[in-house]
Amino acid sequence: MEKWEEISKELTENKINAEKSYKCICKNIKIKTETVKKHLNVLLSSLNNIGKLIRRVNNTLTKAHQLESYQVFSSVRDKLVSSLSRYNVEFEIPTSYKQHIEIDFDIWLFEGTSDTEEEQKEIVVQEEISTQTNIVEIAEQDTQTETSMTQTTVAFIKTASSILPEFDGKPENLPSFLDALDILEQIKENHEAIAVSMIKTKLKGTARNFISNETTIQEIKRKLKNAIKGESVEVLTAKLLNIQQRSKTANQYTAEIEKLTKSLEGAYISDGLTTDLATKYATQTAVKAMCKNCSNDKVKTIMQAGTFTSMNEAVSKFTNSCKLQVTLIHYCTYANKIIFAVISAEVINLAIIEVTKGVHTHHALITLITIIVITIIIIIIDQITKGQDEILEHEALIVPGL
């Protein structure tokens, strides 16, 4: 069993690293893209390290130490979410510490991406407002005065607010909300009534209609599981395997795949599977769908040869493979144009030499006809390559900045 001092030290180190990177990329100045990527990776790595640590030791911690660990995780997560928003990286960061997160920042960030000075100032102001609440340390005591009890309640409300996401009643969003309820249940102590009230404030739309007189977190979880059921695993699997890419860009195609994969994961969990198994099986089905229905045979082969442990990894491989194929087509197109330009230049050069030497008229005529034919061929090739360029321009939406 690890000592709390060692665990706390590791949590603090990761938190400090995250805070340093957060300050570096939140300055109100223009920052190089590579520097932004570097510090976003530090933030992401710190969050994953904290989540991994909590998963390893959570069952051995006291309630107070669990609470402190969740607060550190939540604090670093908030900084990562804020930083992603600042640089327009549209990636949803889970509120649960149970998931390992992977983001390929090369897909999202490229040279030239930066906020205007006004936008940066606005974000800085918003972040200063949102980060003005300090983490309240909770110490275990045999006896508590009324004042210390009030402080504990305030601390619980702050922590619960940062843990609980809003839930709109959509089946695909249920698993992450249930994960948040699991965390809340572990740290509730004698605050269950407050916890239930806070959960109800996070329920929106149809989700709020499902909960009425429930008084415990367990009752709310049970009611939501029974009331919110999407399509079956079989139906979602069939839909996922039938999504065709056709003329869609890689981003459009993978967005559809990811949406259905999330729904399939929720269906597996509703059937009683653990989150890890549900994620594994849903990801396997998604990769199978991409291999089967990809429009590009070379990308299809690359995907079939790969081994993927997460959906983010599979999507990153798919989009990068598409980008590579587009680049290769560009090179082939340019090479064709150069070859025909060289050939036409040589033919014209020969024609000039023949004319200057005073060759027979019919020889000159043949040369002239040859030049005309070559010119026509070049025009046709140029039109074809223009059409290819239009396709490539459309396909270049795969990765920003291509």
C-alpha positions in Angstrom: 0.0 0.0 0.0 1.4 3.4 -1.0 1.8 6.1 1.6 -0.4 9.1 1.2 2.7 11.4 1.4 4.1 9.7 -1.7 0.7 9.8 -3.5 0.2 13.5 -2.6 3.7 14.3 -3.8 3.0 12.7 -7.2 -0.3 14.5 -7.5 1.3 17.9 -6.6 4.2 17.4 -9.1 1.7 16.7 -12.0 -0.4 19.7 -10.9 2.6 22.0 -10.8 3.7 20.9 -14.3 0.2 21.5 -15.6 -0.1 24.9 -14.0 3.3 26.0 -15.5 2.2 25.0 -19.0 -1.2 26.6 -18.5 0.4 29.9 -17.6 2.8 29.7 -20.6 0.0 29.3 -23.2 -2.5 31.7 -21.6 -0.4 34.8 -21.9 -1.9 37.6 -23.8 0.7 37.4 -26.6 1.1 35.5 -29.8 2.6 32.1 -29.2 4.3 29.7 -31.7 2.2 26.7 -32.7 4.9 24.2 -31.7 5.1 25.8 -28.3 1.3 25.6 -27.9 1.4 21.9 -28.9 4.2 21.2 -26.4 2.3 22.7 -23.4 -1.0 21.2 -24.4 0.7 17.8 -24.4 2.1 18.6 -20.9 -1.4 19.4 -19.7 -2.8 16.3 -21.2 0.0 14.1 -19.9 -0.4 15.5 -16.4 -4.2 14.8 -16.4 -3.6 11.2 -17.6 -0.9 10.7 -15.0 -3.3 11.9 -12.2 -6.1 9.8 -13.5 -3.9 6.7 -13.7 -2.7 7.3 -10.1 -6.2 7.7 -8.8 -7.3 4.5 -10.6 -4.4 2.6 -9.0 -4.8 3.8 -5.4 -8.4 5.0 -5.1 -9.7 1.9 -3.1 -6.9 2.3 -0.5 -7.6 6.0 0.2 -9.6 7.6 3.0 -12.6 9.7 2.0 -10.7 12.9 2.7 -7.8 11.8 0.6 -10.1 10.7 -2.2 -11.7 14.1 -2.2 -8.3 15.8 -2.4 -7.3 13.6 -5.3 -10.5 14.4 -7.2 -10.0 18.1 -6.6 -6.5 17.9 -8.2 -7.9 16.0 -11.1 -10.7 18.4 -11.6 -8.4 21.4 -11.3 -6.1 20.2 -14.1 -9.0 19.1 -16.2 -10.5 22.6 -16.1 -7.1 24.1 -17.2 -6.9 21.6 -20.1 -10.5 22.3 -21.2 -9.9 26.1 -21.0 -6.7 25.8 -23.0 -8.4 23.6 -25.7 -11.2 26.1 -26.0 -8.6 29.0 -26.4 -7.0 27.3 -29.4 -10.2 26.0 -30.9 -9.5 22.3 -30.3 -13.0 20.8 -30.2 -12.4 17.8 -28.1 -14.6 16.7 -25.2 -12.6 15.9 -22.1 -14.3 13.3 -19.8 -15.1 14.3 -16.3 -14.2 10.8 -15.1 -10.7 9.8 -14.0 -11.4 6.3 -15.3 -10.6 7.0 -19.0 -7.2 7.5 -20.6 -7.3 10.4 -23.0 -5.4 10.7 -26.3 -5.4 13.8 -28.6 -3.3 14.3 -31.7 -2.7 18.0 -31.7 -1.1 17.9 -35.1 -4.6 17.4 -36.5 -6.0 20.4 -34.7 -3.2 22.9 -34.7 -1.1 24.2 -37.5 1.0 27.4 -38.2 -1.1 30.5 -38.1 -3.6 29.4 -35.5 -3.9 32.1 -32.9 -6.5 34.2 -31.2 -6.8 37.9 -31.9 -5.7 40.1 -29.1 -9.3 41.0 -28.2 -10.3 37.3 -28.1 -7.3 36.5 -25.9 -8.1 39.3 -23.5 -11.7 38.1 -23.3 -10.6 34.5 -22.6 -8.1 35.6 -19.9 -10.8 37.6 -18.1 -13.2 34.6 -18.2 -10.5 32.3 -16.9 -9.5 34.6 -14.1 -13.2 34.7 -13.0 -13.6 30.9 -13.2 -10.4 30.1 -11.4 -10.8 32.4 -8.4 -12.2 29.5 -6.2 -9.4 27.9 -4.2 -9.3 24.1 -3.4 -10.4 23.6 0.2 -8.3 21.1 2.2 -10.4 18.7 4.3 -8.7 17.1 7.3 -10.2 14.2 9.2 -11.2 15.1 12.7 -12.8 13.0 15.5 -15.0 16.0 16.5 -16.2 18.8 14.3 -17.6 22.2 15.3 -20.5 23.8 13.5 -18.1 26.2 11.7 -15.9 23.4 10.4 -19.0 21.5 9.3 -20.1 24.5 7.2 -16.6 24.6 5.6 -16.9 20.9 4.7 -20.2 21.5 3.1 -18.9 24.4 1.0 -15.9 22.3 -0.1 -18.3 19.4 -1.1 -20.4 21.8 -3.2 -17.4 23.2 -5.0 -16.1 19.7 -5.7 -19.4 18.4 -6.8 -19.9 21.4 -9.1 -16.7 20.7 -10.9 -17.3 16.9 -11.2 -20.9 16.9 -12.4 -21.5 17.7 -16.1 -24.9 18.6 -17.5 -27.0 15.7 -18.9 -29.5 16.2 -21.7 -31.1 12.8 -21.6 -29.4 11.5 -24.7 -28.4 7.8 -24.4 -24.9 8.3 -25.7 -24.1 10.9 -22.9 -25.4 8.6 -20.1 -22.2 6.6 -19.4 -20.1 9.7 -18.7 -22.8 11.2 -16.4 -23.1 7.9 -14.5 -19.3 7.9 -14.1 -19.6 11.4 -12.5 -22.4 10.1 -10.2 -20.1 7.2 -9.1 -17.4 9.7 -8.1 -19.9 11.8 -6.3 -21.2 8.8 -4.4 -17.7 7.9 -3.2 -17.1 11.4 -1.7 -20.7 12.3 -0.5 -20.1 11.3 3.2 -23.1 12.9 5.0 -24.0 15.2 2.1 -26.2 13.0 0.1 -29.2 15.3 0.3 -27.1 18.1 -1.1 -25.7 15.8 -3.8 -29.2 14.8 -4.9 -30.2 18.4 -5.2 -27.1 19.3 -7.2 -27.6 16.3 -9.5 -31.2 17.5 -10.3 -29.8 21.0 -11.3 -27.6 19.3 -13.9 -30.5 17.4 -15.6 -31.8 19.2 -18.6 -34.6 18.6 -21.1 -36.2 15.2 -21.0 -33.6 13.9 -18.4 -35.2 16.2 -15.8 -38.6 14.6 -16.3 -37.3 11.2 -15.3 -36.3 12.3 -11.8 -38.8 13.5 -9.2 -38.9 12.0 -5.7 -35.6 10.1 -5.6 -33.6 10.8 -2.4 -30.4 8.9 -3.0 -27.7 8.8 -5.7 -28.3 5.1 -6.2 -32.0 5.7 -6.8 -31.2 8.4 -9.4 -28.7 6.1 -11.2 -31.2 3.2 -11.3 -34.0 5.4 -12.6 -31.8 6.9 -15.3 -30.5 3.5 -16.4 -34.1 2.1 -16.6 -35.6 5.2 -18.3 -32.9 6.1 -20.8 -32.3 3.2 -23.2 -31.2 3.8 -26.7 -31.1 1.3 -29.6 -29.8 -2.2 -29.0 -26.3 -3.3 -29.4 -27.3 -5.3 -32.5 -29.0 -2.4 -34.2 -26.2 0.1 -33.5 -23.6 -2.4 -34.7 -25.4 -2.9 -38.0 -25.7 0.9 -38.4 -22.0 1.4 -37.7 -20.9 -1.3 -40.1 -23.1 0.3 -42.8 -21.8 3.8 -42.7 -20.1 4.4 -46.1 -17.5 7.1 -46.7 -18.1 7.7 -50.4 -17.5 11.4 -51.0 -17.2 12.5 -47.4 -14.0 13.9 -46.1 -12.1 12.0 -43.4 -13.3 14.4 -40.7 -17.0 14.1 -41.8 -16.7 10.3 -42.0 -15.0 9.8 -38.6 -17.4 12.2 -36.9 -20.3 9.9 -37.9 -18.3 6.9 -36.8 -17.5 8.4 -33.4 -21.0 9.4 -32.8 -22.4 5.9 -33.3 -19.5 4.4 -31.5 -20.4 6.4 -28.4 -24.0 5.2 -28.7 -22.8 1.6 -29.0 -20.6 1.9 -26.0 -23.6 3.2 -24.0 -25.7 0.2 -25.2 -23.0 -2.2 -24.1 -22.9 -0.6 -20.6 -26.8 -0.7 -20.4 -26.4 -4.5 -21.1 -24.2 -4.8 -18.0 -20.7 -4.6 -19.4 -18.0 -2.6 -17.6 -16.9 0.7 -19.1 -13.6 -0.7 -20.2 -15.1 -3.7 -22.0 -17.8 -1.5 -23.6 -15.1 0.9 -24.9 -13.0 -2.0 -26.2 -15.9 -3.8 -28.1 -17.3 -0.5 -29.5 -13.8 0.6 -30.7 -13.3 -2.8 -32.4 -16.6 -2.4 -34.3 -15.7 1.1 -35.3 -12.3 0.1 -36.7 -13.9 -2.8 -38.5 -16.4 -0.3 -40.1 -13.6 2.1 -41.2 -11.7 -0.8 -42.7 -14.7 -2.1 -44.5 -16.2 1.1 -45.9 -13.2 3.5 -46.5 -13.2 4.9 -50.0 -9.5 4.7 -50.4 -8.1 1.1 -50.8 -4.6 2.1 -49.6 -6.0 3.7 -46.4 -8.2 0.6 -46.0 -5.1 -1.6 -46.1 -3.3 0.6 -43.6 -6.2 0.4 -41.2 -6.5 -3.3 -41.5 -2.8 -3.7 -40.7 -3.1 -1.6 -37.5 -3.8 -2.4 -33.9 -5.8 0.2 -32.0 -6.5 0.4 -28.3 -8.7 3.5 -28.4 -11.0 5.3 -30.7 -8.8 8.4 -30.7 -5.9 6.3 -31.9 -7.9 4.8 -34.7 -9.3 8.1 -35.9 -5.9 9.7 -35.8 -4.4 6.9 -37.9 -7.3 7.2 -40.4 -7.0 10.9 -40.9 -3.2 10.9 -41.1 -3.4 8.1 -43.7 -5.8 10.1 -45.8 -3.6 13.1 -45.5 -0.6 11.0 -46.8 -2.6 9.8 -49.8 -3.7 13.3 -50.7 -0.1 14.5 -50.6 1.1 11.6 -52.8 -1.6 12.4 -55.4 -0.5 16.0 -55.4 3.1 14.9 -56.1 1.9 12.6 -59.0 -0.1 15.4 -60.5 2.7 17.9 -60.4 5.1 15.3 -61.8 2.8 14.6 -64.8 2.6 18.3 -65.6 6.4 18.6 -65.5 6.9 15.6 -67.8 4.5 16.9 -70.4 6.0 20.4 -70.2 9.5 18.9 -70.9 8.2 16.7 -73.8 6.4 19.7 -75.4 9.5 21.9 -75.0 11.6 19.2 -76.8 9.2 18.9 -79.7 9.0 22.6 -80.2 12.8 22.8 -80.0 13.1 20.1 -82.7 10.6 21.9 -84.9 12.5 25.1 -84.7 15.7 23.3 -85.7 14.1 21.7 -88.7 12.5 25.0 -89.9 15.8 26.8 -89.6 17.6 24.1 -91.6 15.1 24.6 -94.4 13.7 21.0 -94.5 11.0 20.0 -97.0 7.6 21.4 -96.6 5.9 18.1 -95.8 8.4 17.5 -93.0 7.6 20.9 -91.5 3.9 20.2 -91.9 4.3 16.9 -90.0 6.2 18.7 -87.3 3.5 21.4 -87.0 0.8 18.7 -86.7 2.8 17.0 -84.0 3.0 20.2 -82.1 -0.7 20.8 -82.4 -1.4 17.2 -81.2 0.9 17.6 -78.2 -0.7 20.9 -77.4 -4.2 19.3 -77.4 -2.9 16.5 -75.2 -1.4 19.0 -72.7 -4.7 20.9 -72.6 -6.6 17.7 -71.9 -4.2 16.7 -69.2 -4.4 20.1 -67.6 -8.2 20.0 -67.5 -8.0 16.5 -65.9 -5.5 17.7 -63.3 -7.7 20.8 -62.6 -10.5 18.4 -61.8 -8.1 16.4 -59.5 -7.1 19.7 -57.8 -10.7 20.5 -57.1 -11.2 17.0 -55.5 -8.0 17.4 -53.6 -9.1 20.9 -52.4 -12.2 19.2 -51.1 -10.3 16.3 -49.6 -7.9 18.6 -47.9 -10.5 19.3 -45.3 -9.3 16.1 -43.7 -6.7 18.0 -41.8 -6.8 21.8 -41.1 -4.0 23.7 -42.9 -3.2 21.1 -45.6 
